[in-house]
Amino acid sequence: YIGVIKLRVFLMDWEADRLCAKEGGIHIYEKVYLPGGYAYNWTANEKLFRRSFGCSNLDEHAPYAIGGTEIPIGRSVNPTLYKKISYAMRCSDKKILGEFVRYSRRGGRITPTLGPDGGYECKVSGDRLTMLETVFSKEQP
């Protein structure tokens, strides 16, 4: 049983690395030049960015939303492979302007213990903040 768990952990870590190499990292689909020379700053520009994830809250009037999701890959319970996506969206047409993608594994411990369940996250270039700073630029075109 221990060997099976170790093999599954090894295979999931390998699969996370393979998927990250294939589609991980920063993907920019459209740049937005913020008015007044603003750069991306969540707290300083509350009128530009929604605090809630997604564009579903009609009470908010900010034109952009910052969100994220975590999708389990496959049927495995322990360990489990996840696709993690952070994105920037324009609310008027719900277009994704940019996203940061990475893969990770959770679980895989052989004996139950208190505390974190262990995991692995593949290495990709960039991060969520770099993606947001690239999508929302203060430079004028």
N, CA, C and O of each residue as an XYZ file, in Angstrom:
564
protein
N       0.824     -1.199      0.000
C       0.000      0.000      0.000
C       0.863      1.257      0.000
O       0.565      2.212     -0.717
N       1.928      1.265      0.797
C       2.818      2.418      0.877
C       3.454      2.696     -0.484
O       3.563      3.847     -0.906
N       3.867      1.645     -1.155
C       4.479      1.799     -2.480
C       3.506      2.379     -3.496
O       3.904      3.174     -4.347
N       2.244      1.994     -3.420
C       1.228      2.514     -4.352
C       1.034      4.009     -4.131
O       0.975      4.775     -5.093
N       0.936      4.431     -2.870
C       0.772      5.856     -2.563
C       1.978      6.650     -3.047
O       1.821      7.709     -3.655
N       3.182      6.147     -2.781
C       4.399      6.842     -3.224
C       4.452      6.949     -4.750
O       4.856      7.979     -5.288
N       4.046      5.891     -5.441
C       4.020      5.924     -6.898
C       3.009      6.954     -7.395
O       3.299      7.709     -8.323
N       1.837      6.990     -6.793
C       0.818      7.957     -7.201
C       1.292      9.384     -6.959
O       1.041     10.262     -7.785
N       1.972      9.634     -5.843
C       2.517     10.959     -5.557
C       3.548     11.328     -6.613
O       3.509     12.438     -7.145
N       4.462     10.432     -6.926
C       5.481     10.680     -7.946
C       4.833     10.982     -9.295
O       5.227     11.936     -9.966
N       3.843     10.181     -9.702
C       3.189     10.374    -10.996
C       2.409     11.691    -11.052
O       2.399     12.360    -12.085
N       1.767     12.059     -9.968
C       1.026     13.328     -9.958
C       1.964     14.526     -9.979
O       1.663     15.525    -10.631
N       3.079     14.451     -9.290
C       4.062     15.533     -9.341
C       4.641     15.655    -10.755
O       4.845     16.761    -11.254
N       4.898     14.530    -11.383
C       5.397     14.531    -12.764
C       4.345     15.136    -13.698
O       4.680     15.933    -14.576
N       3.083     14.763    -13.514
C       1.999     15.299    -14.346
C       1.825     16.801    -14.122
O       1.579     17.536    -15.078
N       1.947     17.269    -12.889
C       1.864     18.704    -12.603
C       2.978     19.447    -13.343
O       2.728     20.496    -13.938
N       4.200     18.918    -13.313
C       5.311     19.545    -14.034
C       5.065     19.546    -15.543
O       5.343     20.538    -16.217
N       4.550     18.452    -16.067
C       4.278     18.350    -17.507
C       3.220     19.369    -17.936
O       3.380     20.046    -18.952
N       2.143     19.475    -17.162
C       1.076     20.416    -17.500
C       1.524     21.863    -17.342
O       1.128     22.722    -18.129
N       2.338     22.139    -16.342
C       2.862     23.498    -16.173
C       3.751     23.894    -17.346
O       3.691     25.027    -17.823
N       4.571     22.962    -17.805
C       5.430     23.258    -18.952
C       4.598     23.506    -20.203
O       4.978     24.310    -21.055
N       3.476     22.825    -20.315
C       2.627     22.934    -21.501
C       1.760     24.192    -21.486
O       1.692     24.896    -22.494
N       1.090     24.495    -20.355
C       0.150     25.601    -20.350
C       0.219     26.489    -19.112
O      -0.653     27.337    -18.921
N       1.224     26.317    -18.275
C       1.335     27.113    -17.067
C       1.943     28.475    -17.324
O       2.492     28.739    -18.394
N       1.837     29.331    -16.331
C       2.435     30.657    -16.401
C       1.425     31.744    -16.697
O       0.222     31.565    -16.509
N       1.930     32.869    -17.161
C       1.109     34.048    -17.429
C       0.655     34.048    -18.881
O       1.443     33.808    -19.795
N      -0.635     34.324    -19.076
C      -1.210     34.461    -20.414
C      -1.953     35.791    -20.461
O      -2.911     35.994    -19.715
N      -1.518     36.691    -21.326
C      -2.150     38.001    -21.466
C      -2.910     38.011    -22.787
O      -2.340     37.751    -23.847
N      -4.218     38.319    -22.709
C      -5.072     38.341    -23.897
C      -5.381     39.767    -24.342
O      -5.612     40.025    -25.523
N      -5.382     40.682    -23.387
C      -5.634     42.086    -23.714
C      -5.095     42.948    -22.584
O      -5.244     42.606    -21.411
N      -4.461     44.079    -22.940
C      -3.964     45.013    -21.934
C      -4.978     46.141    -21.761
O      -5.665     46.530    -22.706
N      -5.056     46.651    -20.546
C      -5.939     47.757    -20.225
C      -5.076     48.891    -19.692
O      -4.265     48.702    -18.785
N      -5.264     50.065    -20.267
C      -4.533     51.244    -19.808
C      -5.450     52.008    -18.874
O      -6.476     52.541    -19.299
N      -5.088     52.063    -17.618
C      -5.953     52.651    -16.603
C      -5.965     54.170    -16.713
O      -4.943     54.778    -17.032
N      -7.120     54.788    -16.451
C      -7.238     56.243    -16.565
C      -6.428     56.958    -15.489
O      -6.223     56.436    -14.393
N      -5.978     58.150    -15.821
C      -5.271     58.981    -14.849
C      -3.886     58.498    -14.492
O      -3.322     58.951    -13.496
N      -3.314     57.595    -15.268
C      -1.973     57.121    -15.009
C      -1.871     56.176    -13.829
O      -0.784     55.990    -13.283
N      -2.993     55.568    -13.419
C      -2.959     54.597    -12.330
C      -2.234     53.332    -12.766
O      -2.293     52.927    -13.927
N      -1.560     52.729    -11.819
C      -1.020     51.389    -12.018
C      -1.932     50.447    -11.246
O      -2.783     50.897    -10.478
N      -1.763     49.150    -11.443
C      -2.595     48.209    -10.694
C      -2.268     48.309     -9.209
O      -1.117     48.149     -8.802
N      -3.284     48.575     -8.415
C      -3.153     48.586     -6.960
C      -4.546     48.335     -6.397
O      -5.423     49.191     -6.507
N      -4.750     47.179     -5.802
C      -6.078     46.758     -5.353
C      -6.685     47.753     -4.367
O      -7.847     48.130     -4.520
N      -5.943     48.180     -3.378
C      -6.523     49.032     -2.342
C      -6.640     50.484     -2.767
O      -7.569     51.172     -2.343
N      -5.723     50.969     -3.591
C      -5.761     52.371     -3.985
C      -6.821     52.637     -5.059
O      -7.286     53.769     -5.196
N      -7.199     51.628     -5.807
C      -8.138     51.818     -6.917
C      -9.414     51.013     -6.709
O      -9.795     50.225     -7.574
N     -10.075     51.204     -5.574
C     -11.263     50.425     -5.266
C     -12.388     50.633     -6.271
O     -13.220     49.744     -6.457
N     -12.427     51.793     -6.923
C     -13.497     52.054     -7.884
C     -13.267     51.345     -9.214
O     -14.188     51.242    -10.024
N     -12.063     50.859     -9.449
C     -11.754     50.165    -10.697
C     -11.881     48.652    -10.580
O     -12.193     47.979    -11.563
N     -11.644     48.113     -9.393
C     -11.598     46.653     -9.231
C     -12.625     46.191     -8.195
O     -12.750     46.778     -7.120
N     -13.347     45.141     -8.535
C     -14.341     44.577     -7.623
C     -13.647     43.820     -6.504
O     -12.642     43.143     -6.720
N     -14.191     43.945     -5.328
C     -13.672     43.182     -4.194
C     -14.155     41.743     -4.247
O     -13.460     40.837     -3.790
N     -15.338     41.527     -4.801
C     -15.846     40.156     -4.929
C     -15.228     39.514     -6.156
O     -14.839     40.203     -7.100
N     -15.137     38.192     -6.141
C     -14.578     37.491     -7.287
C     -15.657     37.319     -8.337
O     -16.742     36.817     -8.045
N     -15.367     37.728     -9.537
C     -16.325     37.613    -10.628
C     -17.127     38.886    -10.785
O     -16.944     39.842    -10.032
N     -18.004     38.898    -11.752
C     -18.799     40.083    -12.078
C     -20.271     39.882    -11.755
O     -21.115     40.542    -12.361
N     -20.607     39.013    -10.842
C     -22.005     38.669    -10.610
C     -22.735     39.626     -9.684
O     -23.964     39.685     -9.723
N     -22.024     40.380     -8.850
C     -22.667     41.279     -7.898
C     -23.052     42.573     -8.604
O     -22.184     43.376     -8.949
N     -24.344     42.778     -8.820
C     -24.805     43.941     -9.571
C     -24.729     45.232     -8.770
O     -24.814     46.316     -9.345
N     -24.570     45.137     -7.450
C     -24.495     46.334     -6.613
C     -23.173     47.063     -6.769
O     -23.077     48.254     -6.472
N     -22.174     46.368     -7.225
C     -20.868     46.989     -7.409
C     -20.763     47.526     -8.832
O     -21.288     46.934     -9.775
N     -20.078     48.653     -8.969
C     -20.001     49.287    -10.282
C     -18.593     49.324    -10.853
O     -18.359     49.999    -11.856
N     -17.660     48.623    -10.247
C     -16.294     48.597    -10.759
C     -16.258     47.866    -12.094
O     -16.936     46.851    -12.251
N     -15.492     48.350    -13.048
C     -15.482     47.736    -14.385
C     -14.663     46.447    -14.500
O     -14.819     45.716    -15.479
N     -13.801     46.150    -13.532
C     -12.949     44.962    -13.632
C     -13.087     44.094    -12.383
O     -13.343     44.591    -11.286
N     -12.913     42.805    -12.573
C     -12.945     41.860    -11.457
C     -11.676     41.026    -11.475
O     -11.163     40.658    -12.532
N     -11.186     40.739    -10.286
C     -10.024     39.881    -10.111
C     -10.541     38.623     -9.418
O     -11.234     38.716     -8.405
N     -10.215     37.465     -9.947
C     -10.733     36.241     -9.353
C      -9.771     35.084     -9.485
O      -8.646     35.227     -9.963
N     -10.240     33.948     -9.052
C      -9.439     32.742     -9.131
C     -10.300     31.521     -8.905
O     -11.379     31.594     -8.316
N      -9.809     30.412     -9.379
C     -10.521     29.159     -9.203
C      -9.514     28.028     -9.080
O      -8.363     28.141     -9.502
N      -9.976     26.941     -8.492
C      -9.140     25.755     -8.302
C      -9.972     24.557     -8.753
O     -11.019     24.269     -8.174
N      -9.508     23.868     -9.774
C     -10.272     22.778    -10.373
C      -9.548     21.454    -10.135
O      -8.390     21.309    -10.526
N     -10.215     20.481     -9.497
C      -9.562     19.164     -9.351
C      -9.479     18.470    -10.708
O     -10.408     18.539    -11.512
N      -8.356     17.802    -10.950
C      -8.127     17.088    -12.202
C      -8.229     15.598    -11.906
O      -7.542     15.100    -11.015
N      -9.063     14.890    -12.629
C      -9.192     13.445    -12.448
C     -10.075     13.079    -11.276
O     -10.758     13.931    -10.708
N     -10.057     11.805    -10.916
C     -10.935     11.285     -9.879
C     -10.217     10.927     -8.588
O     -10.857     10.500     -7.627
N      -8.935     11.087     -8.548
C      -8.171     10.661     -7.375
C      -8.541     11.490     -6.149
O      -8.748     12.699     -6.254
N      -8.624     10.842     -4.989
C      -8.955     11.520     -3.748
C      -7.697     11.814     -2.939
O      -7.571     12.901     -2.375
N      -6.775     10.879     -2.871
C      -5.534     11.089     -2.134
C      -4.399     10.377     -2.855
O      -4.333      9.148     -2.836
N      -3.528     11.110     -3.473
C      -3.429     12.554     -3.631
C      -4.354     13.071     -4.736
O      -4.908     12.291     -5.512
N      -4.516     14.417     -4.798
C      -5.377     15.048     -5.796
C      -4.575     16.101     -6.551
O      -3.808     16.854     -5.952
N      -4.755     16.149     -7.867
C      -4.108     17.131     -8.726
C      -5.093     18.276     -8.975
O      -6.268     18.034     -9.250
N      -4.615     19.526     -8.879
C      -5.461     20.697     -9.077
C      -4.870     21.623    -10.132
O      -3.652     21.757    -10.253
N      -5.755     22.254    -10.887
C      -5.384     23.341    -11.786
C      -5.835     24.627    -11.096
O      -7.014     24.785    -10.781
N      -4.897     25.542    -10.863
C      -5.192     26.798    -10.192
C      -5.094     27.928    -11.208
O      -4.078     28.082    -11.885
N      -6.158     28.712    -11.306
C      -6.200     29.806    -12.271
C      -6.551     31.100    -11.539
O      -7.557     31.166    -10.833
N      -5.726     32.118    -11.708
C      -6.034     33.477    -11.255
C      -6.278     34.291    -12.514
O      -5.550     34.150    -13.497
N      -7.299     35.146    -12.491
C      -7.641     35.861    -13.720
C      -8.061     37.292    -13.452
O      -8.417     37.656    -12.332
N      -8.010     38.102    -14.511
C      -8.543     39.458    -14.524
C      -9.621     39.488    -15.606
O      -9.400     39.024    -16.725
N     -10.793     40.039    -15.263
C     -11.931     40.013    -16.175
C     -12.525     41.413    -16.315
O     -12.601     42.165    -15.344
N     -12.946     41.755    -17.544
C     -13.713     42.978    -17.773
C     -15.184     42.613    -17.604
O     -15.667     41.688    -18.256
N     -15.892     43.316    -16.750
C     -17.259     42.927    -16.409
C     -18.285     43.252    -17.491
O     -19.313     42.580    -17.577
N     -18.033     44.252    -18.308
C     -19.035     44.629    -19.310
C     -19.303     43.511    -20.310
O     -20.451     43.300    -20.701
N     -18.269     42.793    -20.727
C     -18.458     41.696    -21.685
C     -17.968     40.351    -21.141
O     -17.960     39.354    -21.864
N     -17.559     40.323    -19.865
C     -17.069     39.109    -19.189
C     -15.886     38.469    -19.920
O     -15.730     37.248    -19.922
N     -15.068     39.305    -20.532
C     -13.882     38.820    -21.247
C     -12.722     38.683    -20.268
O     -12.456     39.584    -19.473
N     -12.035     37.541    -20.337
C     -10.827     37.322    -19.553
C      -9.689     38.091    -20.227
O      -9.381     37.860    -21.396
N      -9.072     38.999    -19.484
C      -8.001     39.824    -20.026
C      -6.635     39.182    -19.846
O      -5.734     39.382    -20.660
N      -6.490     38.424    -18.792
C      -5.236     37.733    -18.524
C      -5.455     36.692    -17.444
O      -6.382     36.782    -16.639
N      -4.569     35.695    -17.449
C      -4.673     34.661    -16.418
C      -3.292     34.125    -16.069
O      -2.354     34.182    -16.864
N      -3.204     33.606    -14.862
C      -1.997     32.955    -14.373
C      -2.393     31.531    -14.001
O      -3.266     31.323    -13.159
N      -1.744     30.546    -14.635
C      -2.114     29.140    -14.473
C      -0.951     28.368    -13.860
O       0.205     28.547    -14.244
N      -1.280     27.510    -12.903
C      -0.285     26.577    -12.350
C      -1.014     25.329    -11.864
O      -2.232     25.333    -11.689
N      -0.262     24.283    -11.654
C      -0.815     23.000    -11.207
C      -0.176     22.609     -9.885
O       0.982     22.930     -9.615
N      -0.949     21.912     -9.071
C      -0.420     21.479     -7.780
C      -1.047     20.148     -7.376
O      -2.092     19.743     -7.884
N      -0.368     19.490     -6.447
C      -0.878     18.247     -5.865
C      -1.054     18.456     -4.378
O      -0.201     19.040     -3.709
N      -2.185     17.966     -3.867
C      -2.421     17.962     -2.423
C      -2.589     16.537     -1.965
O      -3.092     15.682     -2.694
N      -2.165     16.301     -0.763
C      -2.316     14.966     -0.184
C      -1.154     14.073     -0.553
O      -0.150     14.517     -1.110
N      -1.315     12.801     -0.229
C      -0.292     11.829     -0.549
C       0.515     11.354      0.630
O       1.462     10.585      0.468
N       0.155     11.798      1.807
C       0.862     11.291      2.988
C       0.487      9.837      3.217
O      -0.646      9.424      2.971
N       1.431      9.091      3.677
C       1.220      7.659      3.890
C       0.510      7.405      5.214
O      -0.371      6.548      5.293
N       0.890      8.146      6.255
C       0.245      7.967      7.562
C      -0.494      9.245      7.926
O       0.031     10.334      7.695
N      -1.679      9.151      8.479
C      -2.399     10.361      8.876
C      -1.680     11.063     10.030
O      -1.278     10.431     11.007
N      -1.528     12.385      9.896
C      -0.896     13.177     10.941
C      -1.680     14.470     11.105
O      -2.467     14.848     10.238
N      -1.457     15.135     12.216
C      -2.064     16.447     12.405
C      -1.288     17.462     11.590
O      -0.092     17.291     11.352
N      -1.965     18.521     11.161
C      -1.290     19.568     10.419
C      -1.546     19.451      8.931
O      -2.420     18.700      8.497
N      -0.778     20.200      8.152
C      -0.982     20.209      6.705
C      -0.835     18.823      6.090
O      -0.095     17.976      6.591
N      -1.555     18.615      4.997
C      -1.601     17.304      4.355
C      -0.457     17.078      3.378
O      -0.387     16.011      2.768
N       0.407     18.006      3.212
C       1.504     17.849      2.264
C       1.055     18.210      0.862
O      -0.139     18.208      0.561
N       2.003     18.516      0.017
C       1.639     18.873     -1.342
C       2.846     19.248     -2.168
O       3.987     19.216     -1.706
N       2.555     19.608     -3.411
C       3.592     19.967     -4.358
C       3.001     20.996     -5.305
O       1.835     20.885     -5.684
N       3.783     21.996     -5.693
C       3.357     22.980     -6.664
C       4.458     23.127     -7.699
O       5.627     23.293     -7.351
N       4.083     23.065     -8.971
C       5.092     23.167    -10.020
C       5.639     24.585    -10.100
O       4.996     25.537     -9.657
N       6.805     24.712    -10.657
C       7.458     26.008    -10.818
C       7.099     26.569    -12.195
O       7.287     25.907    -13.216
N       6.582     27.795    -12.206
C       6.293     28.491    -13.452
C       6.871     29.892    -13.360
O       7.078     30.419    -12.267
N       7.128     30.487    -14.505
C       7.664     31.844    -14.491
C       6.540     32.824    -14.189
O       5.414     32.647    -14.654
N       6.840     33.838    -13.425
C       5.855     34.854    -13.096
C       4.993     34.456    -11.910
O       5.192     33.411    -11.289
N       4.031     35.318    -11.614
C       3.086     35.063    -10.541
C       1.816     35.871    -10.805
O       1.719     36.578    -11.808
N       0.852     35.761     -9.902
C      -0.445     36.425    -10.064
C      -0.285     37.942    -10.129
O      -0.902     38.586    -10.978
N       0.528     38.522     -9.253
C       0.711     39.970     -9.220
C       1.353     40.481    -10.504
O       0.954     41.525    -11.019
N       2.336     39.766    -11.022
C       2.963     40.158    -12.287
C       1.949     40.152    -13.421
O       1.961     41.048    -14.265
N       1.063     39.145    -13.451
C       0.014     39.102    -14.469
C      -0.894     40.317    -14.359
O      -1.212     40.943    -15.371
N      -1.316     40.662    -13.144
C      -2.208     41.808    -12.954
C      -1.515     43.119    -13.323
O      -2.131     43.991    -13.936
N      -0.251     43.263    -12.959
C       0.484     44.479    -13.306
C       0.714     44.588    -14.809
O       0.843     45.695    -15.330
N       0.767     43.458    -15.515
C       0.937     43.478    -16.961
C      -0.377     43.812    -17.662
O      -0.387     44.586    -18.619
N      -1.477     43.242    -17.198
C      -2.785     43.521    -17.794
C      -3.176     44.971    -17.564
O      -3.596     45.659    -18.494
N      -3.040     45.437    -16.328
C      -3.457     46.805    -15.976
C      -2.231     47.692    -15.916
O      -1.533     47.740    -14.903
N      -1.975     48.387    -16.998
C      -0.781     49.196    -17.124
C      -1.138     50.673    -16.970
O      -2.240     51.088    -17.330
N      -0.209     51.466    -16.437
C      -0.433     52.899    -16.341
C       0.107     53.631    -17.570
O      -0.117     54.830    -17.737
N       0.814     52.905    -18.417
C       1.363     53.542    -19.615
C       0.253     53.757    -20.627
O      -0.622     52.908    -20.795
N       0.295     54.878    -21.288
C      -0.682     55.170    -22.326
C      -0.224     54.585    -23.655
O       0.970     54.598    -23.952
N      -1.154     54.069    -24.465
C      -0.772     53.466    -25.754
C      -0.252     54.513    -26.732
O       0.112     54.178    -27.859
